[in-house]
Amino acid sequence: MSEIILQASPIKNTLKNAASAVAVITTADINKTDGTILTPVLNKIPGVFMQQGGLNTNRITIRGIGARSQYGTNRVKGYFNSIPLSSGEGETVIEDIDVAAIEKIEITKGPNSTSFGSGLGGVIHLFAKETPLIESFGKATSTFGSFGLLLQRLSGGFSDSNSNLFSSYSDLQSDGYRANSSYKRKSFNIHGNQKIGNKGNLTFLGIFTRLKAYIPSSLNENNYNQNPEKAATTWAAAQGYESYDKFLIGLGYDHQFSKKWTLKSSLFSNFKDGYETRPFDILEDKTNSLGLRLHLNYKDRLLSLPFELSFGTELATEKYQYSLFKNLYLSQPGQGSIQGDQFSAIEQKRKYINYFLQMEVWLSKNLHLETGIALNSTQYSLEDVSQTNSENQNNDYTFGTVWSPRIGFSYKLGKGKNIYTSVSKGFSVPSVAETLTPEGQINTDLKPETGWNYEIGFKGNWFENKLYTELTFFSTQIENLLVARRTSDDQYVGINAGSSSHPGIEFLVNYKLLDSNTFQITPYFSATLNNFKFKDFVDAEADYSGNKLTGVPNKQWSLGLNVNTKKGFGVNISYLTVGNIPMNDSNTKYSDAYSLLDIKTTYLFTILKVLKTELSAGINNALDEKYAASILPNAVGFGAVPPRYYYPGNPINYYGGFSVSYVF
């Protein structure tokens, strides 16, 4: 593994030489699951935790960053082939991308990615699947399983010495384990490369997603224990759901001017047209964004030392419009959501620009230096365009300029064994929702979260490269901590409430136990131990200083075994354990620890010597563990209604499938 070339950074490096903790997920790793969502894949990565309230309700945290987000993933940036998946305000959605369109994932933990904005949590890079060189193929896949799961997929590709094209179409449906949780998603993906002369390369990427997903929402403790399959009462009565059409388009061009100078650039655009029915209102929203990303690399020798310099920018402008309507579902019981009069209409504009400078130098044969600095500027504007507002007053705000420096060293101890250390600064700006006061104005007193990350680690191969290990010690210290103060059951405002400390240990082992002409047996083990706490946290009259950080377990470990035979049989077994999670800032409520056992078997064979066929079958949660797959941090009960903390996980469930492919 240590010789893997990392693709995300503008300056290419190997995994072992990188002075940071980077996780690499391959197609083989993704194929060890049922192929519907990345949750079981990401939860094998030390320091990464994905909570799955549903196929459309997820939260990804890295080293505890983003754990207190209310309904989605923020403070962790996402990219697909260097095209941002994160919105202008930092919300990241990767779960509606068909996993079959993903070739590889690289996860940079902490603010160690200078060229991608130095986000506090880190960056998740997805890379589009490509057709193997000099090959054309067509493939059909079907997967079916418990709770009405049906996934149908068609994919195909073409490749020669100058061109590469891959496309796929998928249709994913599920009735869901819980009431009001059916899910339907259609997606189309296309990705291509075309050489332009000897020095140019043109790339394009297109993703279309159409989604309609019902929302069961969270449950209180009594319903979670007694009736976990039910939906929250109000969401069931309103038959709440979200639906949208979403486009992501990117066009890139790379050019090598000489052995020293190279350019990589891309234009990207996002469009979303959404509709969501909730018990408290109905939301219609549209998002349009346009952006540019480019960097110029210079590679030479500096005072006889090999070095490479990369400098560039990423900028985007985004327009977000939403209208809120009354939901009259209570007036006609049993009919679901009924749209009433509009009572609010807001137009938001978001702009950000990142500049970055990154340099890597080999100070000696064994000592490698990485350093860089990023500069960010983010602006929001808000305009009330509702019919009831005659003034249409603009409300503008900027978070100023944020500087994010970084320095890291990697030292080669011996063949295949490196030690590294790094210091970096990162930041996260508040989302628009967090900036709004109860009156709908932007809170100009809010500041971005900032934090310094310190880490030291070891990466090494042993026993003639049969054993690979990683060990990382890290500590992230965050100031101006952004927290959500609830004002009603489904509404909150953001405040800067103090600081938090995120120290921890990450450990990874991959071992090729047996590699013979008959069997391949590869066990693995990963673990995360942490002691995340609020250092200084006062919210109103409550002092939470010294309490454990809400929404993240203090331990998480994964153990697995992969067995493959030369005759096409394969078995993948994974066992995940997650510690208990503080569900509120006062630490008076914890979720229970849980363990999940997943098993998948596959059989590969060829029909008529030309049709490559795969049969698969699997069990998720084979021990039928009862657990909270996600929690809602700091849920509040109003009146006699108890707080709804819990999203129940699926009980034991089964799936099976087959695929047939033809290679031209």
N, C-alpha and C positions, 0 to 999 in steps of 0.2 A: 504493500500500500504506500510506503513512503516515497516511491518513485513516481506516484501519480502527479501529472502536470495539472496545476490549478488553472482553470480557465477564466475565473471571474475577474481577477485583478488585471489592470492594464499592463502591468509588468509580470510576465509569466514566470512562475516559480514552481518548484516541486513541493509536495506536502511536507517533506522532512525539513526543507530549508526555510519554510515560512515561519516567521517569528510571531505566530499567533495560533490560536486553536481553531482549526478549520475541519469541519466534518464533511465527508464525501459519501454521497448515496448514489449507488449505481442502478442501472436497469434491473440487474439481478436481485438487488435488495427490494425494489418495488414489486417485482414479480412474486415475491414470497407472501403476498397478501391477496385479498379477494379482488383488488384492483378498483375499488370504489372511492377510496379516500386515503390520504397520506398519514392519518393519525398513528397507526401501528408502526409505520416506518420512522416517523420523526421521534416517537417516544423511545426508540432504541438509542438515540443520540444523547450522550452525556450533556447535561446542562439545558436540554431542550424539552419542553413539556407542552403537548397539545391536548387541550380539553375539548371534547366533542359532545356538545349538547344535542346535536343532530347533524345531518349531512350538510345543513346550511347554517349551523350555529356553532362556531368554533372560536377558540382563543389560543394563540401560540405565544408562549413566553420563552425567553432565553435568559438564563441566569436570574430569573425572578423579575426581569424587566417586562412591564406590560401585564403583570399578574392581576392588577387591580382594575384592569379595563372592564367595562360593564358588559358589553355584548359582542365584542369582536377583537381582532388583533390590531394593536397599535404599538408604537415604539419599537417595532421590528419591521424593517423595510423588506420589500420583495421585488425581485426582478425576473423577467423572462427574456433570456438572450440580451441582457443589458437594457431592456425596456421596462420602465417602472410599472409594477403592479400596484404600488401604494398610491393612494389618492393624494391630492395636494395638501391634505391635513394629516396625512400619516396613517390612515387606515389601510390595512393590507388584507386582501382576499385571495387565497390561492386554492381554496377548496372546490371552486367551480371549474377548475381546469382539469380536463380529462387526463388521468395519470398516464394513459398510453401515449400521450404526446410528449412525455418528459423522458429525456435520455439520461440525465444526470442532475443531481442537486449538490450544490456546495453551500454550506452554512458557515459564515464567519461569525464567531461569537464575540459579543461586546463591540465597543467602538473602535475596531481594528481595521476598518475598511475606509481609509481616507477618501478614496476616489468615489465612494458611494454614499457620501453625506455624513459619515461618522455617527450613525444612529446609536443610541445608548444600548439597545438590545442586540444589535447586530444586523446582518443581512442574509436573506435566503435567496440564493440564485438558482433559478430553474433554467435548464438548457433543453432546447427543442430536440426531439428525436430526428435523426438523419438516416437516410437509406444507406446501407453498407456500400462501399465503393464498388463500382462496376457491377451493379445488381439492380434488378427491377423485381417488384413483388406485389402481390395482392393478398390480403389476409382478412378473414372473417372470424369474429369471436363472439361467443354467447356465454353469459354467466347468469345463473338463477339461484335463488336461495330463500331463506326464511323471511317472513314479514313481506312477502310479495316482491322480493328483489329480482329485477330483471335488467341485465345490462347487455346491450347489443352494440357491436362495434365493427365498422369496416375501415380498413386502412390500406394504403398502397403507396408505392414510391418508385422513383427512377433515379439512377445515378450513372454517370460516366465520368470521364477524366476532367470535364469542365463544368458539369451541372449536377445538382443534387436536389431532389424534390421529395418531400414526405407530406402526406395528408391523412387525416382520419376523421371519421364521423362516429359519434357515439350517442346512444339513447339510453339513459339511466332512469329507472323507475323503481320506487319502493313504496309500499303501503305504510311502512314504519311500525315499530313495536308499540308506540303510544298512540292514543287517539289524536286526531287532528295533526298527523305528522306525515302525510303522504308527500312524496317528492318526485318531481319530474324535471329532468334536465336533458336538453339536446345541445350538442356542441359540435362545432366543425373547426378543425385546425389545419393550417397549411404553413409549411416552412420550406424555404428554398435558398440555395446558394448558386451563384453563377459567376464564373471567372470572367473578368474583363481584361483581356490582354494577359501579359505576363506578370503584371504588378497590381492589378485591381481585382476586387471581389465584391459583388453585389449580393446582399441578402434581403429577404423579406419574410415577414411573419404576419399571419392573420389568425385571429381567434374570434369565433362567434359563439355566444352562449345564450340560450333561452331557458329560463328557469321559472318554475312555479312550485313553491315549497310551503306547505302549511306549517304553522308554528304552534307546538303544544305548550311552549314556555316552561318556566320552572315550577316546582311544587314545594309546598310546605312540608315539614318533617313528618307529620302524620300521614299525609297522602303518599309521600315517598316510601314510607314503610309499609303501608297497607294497600295502596292502589297505585303502584308506580307506572302502570300503563295508561293512566288517565291523563288528560290535559288539564292545565290550569282552568278553573271554572269560567272565568271571563273570556279567555282565549277560545275555549271550546264553544261558548255561546256565540261569539262573534265569528267563529270559523276563520280565525286570523291566518293570514298567509302573506308571503312576499312573492312578487313576480317581477322579472325584468328581462330585457334584451340588452346584451352587452357586446360591444365590439372592442377589440384591441388590434391595432394595426401598426406595424413598424417597418421601416425601410432603412437599410444600412449600407454603407460603402466603406471599404477598407482599401488603403493604397500604400504601397511600399515605394517611397521615393528613391531610397538608396539603402545600403546596408545599415546606415545610421538612423535614417528618418522614416517613421511610419505614421500613418493617420488612420484613426478609426472613428466613424461618425454614424449617427442614426437619427432619424426623425420618427416620432411616435405620436399616436393619437388614441384617445379612449373615448368611448361614448356609452352612456347607460341611460335607459328609459325604464323607470321603475314604478311600481304600484304596490303599496303595502297596507293591509287592513289590520288595525290594532283595536283593542277594546276602547281605548281612550281617544282615538281619531283614525282617520284614513289619510295616508301619505301618498302624494304623487310627486315624483322627483325626476329630474334629468341632470346628467353630468356630461360636460364636453371638455376635453382637455387637448392641448397641443404642446409638444415639447421637443427639445433638441438635446442630444448628448454627443460630445466629441472629446477626443484626447489625442495629443500629439506626443509621440515617443522619440527620444534621442538616446542612442546607444553608442558608447565609445569607451575610452579609457581616461580616467581622471588621475593625474600624477602616477601613471602607469598602472592604476587600479581599475579593473573592469567595473563599469557602472552603467545604470540605465535611469533615465529621467522621463517622467510622464507628467504632463500638465494639461488640464482640460476643464470642461464645464458641463453642467447639466442644468437646464432651465425648463420651466413649464409654467403654463398658465391654465387655470381651470375655472370653469363657470358651473356653478351648482344652483339649480332652481328647485324650490319645493313649495307645494301648496298643501295645506292641512284642511280637512273637511270633518265635520261632525259625523260620528258613526251612530246611526239610529237603530242598531241591532236590537236594543231593548224594546223598541216600539213594536216589533213584529217578531216575537220569539220563534226560534226554529228556522228562520230565514237566513241566518248568518249576517254578515256585514251589509249595511245599507248606507250608501253615501248621502250625506246631508249637505247643508250649506257650508261654503268655504268660510273659514274664520281667520286664516293667515296665509300669506304668500310672501316668500323671502327669496331674494336673489343674492347669492354669495359669489365673490370672486376671490380666487386664491392664486398667489404667485410665489414661486420660490426660485432661487438661483444658487447653485453651488459652484464654487471654484475649488480646484484641488491641485496640489503639487505633490508628487510622490517620487522618491529617489531610492534606489537600492545600489549598494556598493559592496564588492568583495574586498574587505580590508586586508585579508590574507587568504591563504588557501583554505583555511577552516572557518574564518570569521566573516559572517554576513551581516550587513547593516541595512535596516529598512527605516526610512523616515519620511515624514510628509506633513502637510498641513491642509486643512479644508476651511473654507469660508462660506458661510450660509447666510442668506437673507430671505425672510419669509414675510409675506404681507397678506392680510385678509381685508376684505371690504364686505359690508352687509347693507342691504337696502330692502326696506319693507315696501313691497309693490302690491300689497293687498288693496282691494277696492275701498276698504274702510279707512285707508290712510291717504289723505289728500296731499301730504307734504313730501312723501317719498324721500325721506332724509337718508343720506348715506352715512354709514358708520365705518370708518377706516381704522386699521390698526396694523402696526408693524412690530415685530419682535426684535428689530435692530439687527446687528451683525454678530454672529457667533463664530469664534475662532476655535478650531479643533486640531491641535497638534498631536503628533504621534512619533514615537521612536521605538525600535525593537532590534534586538541582536539575536542571531542564531549561531551556535558554535558546534562544529563537528567534533564529537568526542572520539569517534572511531567509525569504522565502516557501518553505515546504516544507522548510526546513533547520534542524535542531535539534542542539545539542550538550548532553550531559548528563553528570553525575557522581553517584556514590552511594557511601555507606559503610554496610555492614550487618553484623550479627552473626547467625550461625546455629548450629545444633546438630543432633546425631543421637545418639539413645540406643542402647545396645547391644540387639541382639535377645536373646530368651530363650536361644537356642542359644549365643550368645557369652558370656552371663553364667554358664553352667553350668560347673562344675569337672568333672574326670573322675569324681568320686564322685557327681555329680548334684546338688550343692548350688549355690546362687547365690553367685557371687563378688562379695561386697559391696565389694571394693576397686575395682571398675570405675567409671569416670567417663564421662559423655557426651563425645563429640567436640564441640569448639567451634571456631569459626573466624570470622575477620573477612574480609570481602570488600570489595575496593576496585575500582572500575571507572570508566572514562571512555569516552564513545562519541559517535559522530556518526550521525545519520539524515538522509538528504536526497534530494529529488527534483531531477532535472536535465532539461534539454531538453524543457520543457513537459510534465513528468511522464512522459516516455517511459522515463527511467532512474531506478531507485531503488537507493540504496546504504546500507549500514550498515558501520561500522567500530567495533570495541570492543577496548579494552585492559583486562584484568582481572588481579587478583592475589588469591588466596584463601590465607590463612595458617591452618593447622589445628593445634590443640593436642590433647593426649590422644588421639593417633591410635589407633584401634581396629584391631587386626590379628588374623588367624586363625593360631594356632599349631597345626599338625597333630599329632595324637597317634596316628593310624592312617590307613589308606588313605582312609577316608571319614568320619573324625571329626576335630574340631578344637575348640579352646577359644579364647576371645577374651582379649586383653590390651591394656592401654594401653601402647604401646611408643615413643611419641615425638611427633614433629611432622612436617608436610609442607608444602611450598610449591607453589602452583598458579598460576603466572603464564602468561598466554597472550594471543593475538590472534585475533579472529574477524572475518571479512569476508564480506559478502554483496552480490551485484549481481543485479538483475532488469532486463531491458532489453526494451522493446517495439520490436523492430527494424523490424517492418513490420505495419501495421494498415490494410489496404485492403479494398475491396469483395470481393476474391477470396481473399486470404491473411492469416493472422495468424502471425507468426514471433516467438517470444519466447525468447531464450537466457537462461540464468542461470549464475551461478558462486558457489560458497561455499567457504570455506576456514577451517581452524583450524590454528594453529601454537602449540605450547606447550613449556614446559620444566619439567614437573612433577617434583619431586624430594623425597626424604626429607631433611628438615633435620637432625633428631636422632632416630635410630632404632636402638635397641639391643635385640635380641631374644636373651635368654640371653647367650651369649658372642660372638654375631655382631654386628658394628657395620656397619649399612647406611647410615649417614649420608652424604649426598651422592649416593646412587644414584638412578637414575631410578625414578619411581613405577611399580609393577607393574600390568599389565593394561590400559594405555591407550596408544595410539599418540601419537608426538610431532607428527604431522601427519596431516591428513585434508582432502581437497578433493573437490568434486563439480562436474561440468560437465554442462550439459544443454541440450537444444533441443526446443522444442515448436512444432509446425507444424500449423495447422488451416486448413481451407478452408471457404468458405461452402456448399459442396456436401456437407459432412458428413464428409469425410475428415480424419483426424488421425494424426500421428506424434509419439511422445514418445521421445526418446533421452536416456539418462542414463549418465554415466561417473563412477564412484566410485574414488578411490585412497586406500588406508589404509596408513600407514607401519608399520614393524615394531614389535612390542609386547614389552616386557620381560615374561617369563613367571615370573620369580622375583625375590625381593627382592635377591638377590646380583647380579642382572644378568648371570648367566653363560649365560642361555638367552633367545633372542629368537625370536619368530615372524617369518616372512618377510612383507615388504610385498606388497600385492596390489592389483589393479585389476579392477573389474567393469563390464561393459557390458550394459545392459538396453535393450531396444527393445520398444515397444508400438504397434500400429496399431489404429485404430478407424474404423468407418464407420457413420454415423447416417442413417437414412431412415425414411419413414413408409409403412405398409401400409394400404391402404383409407382413407387420410386420417385414421385415428383411432388406429392402433397405432404407437406410437413404438418403433422397433427399433434395436438397436445390435449390430453384429458386431465382435469384437475378436480379435486374435492377438498373441502376443508371445514374446520370447526373453529368458530370464534367463541371465546369465553367458555372453553370446554368444561371447566369446573363449575359453571353456572353461578359465578360470583355475583352477589348483589352489591352494586357500587354506584357512586355518583360520578358519572362520566364528565360532568362539569358542574361548577358551582357558581352562583351569582354572588360576588363579594358584597358584603354590607347590605344585604337585602333588609328591607324595613317593612314591618307590618303596621298598617294604619287602622285605627279603630280596633275592632275585635278580630281582624284578619291577621293570622300569624305570618311571619316573613317567609318568602318562597326562595330558599337557598338552592334547591336541588334539581339537577337534570339527571334523571335515572339513566344508567347505562343499559344496553341491550343484554338480556339474559342469553343463555346458550343459543347459538344459531348456526345454521349449516348453509353451505353453498357448494355448487358444482358448476363445471363449465367445460367448454371445449373450444379449440381454435383450429382452423385449417388455413394454411398459407401455401401459395404457389410462387416459386422463384423462377423468373424468366431468364 
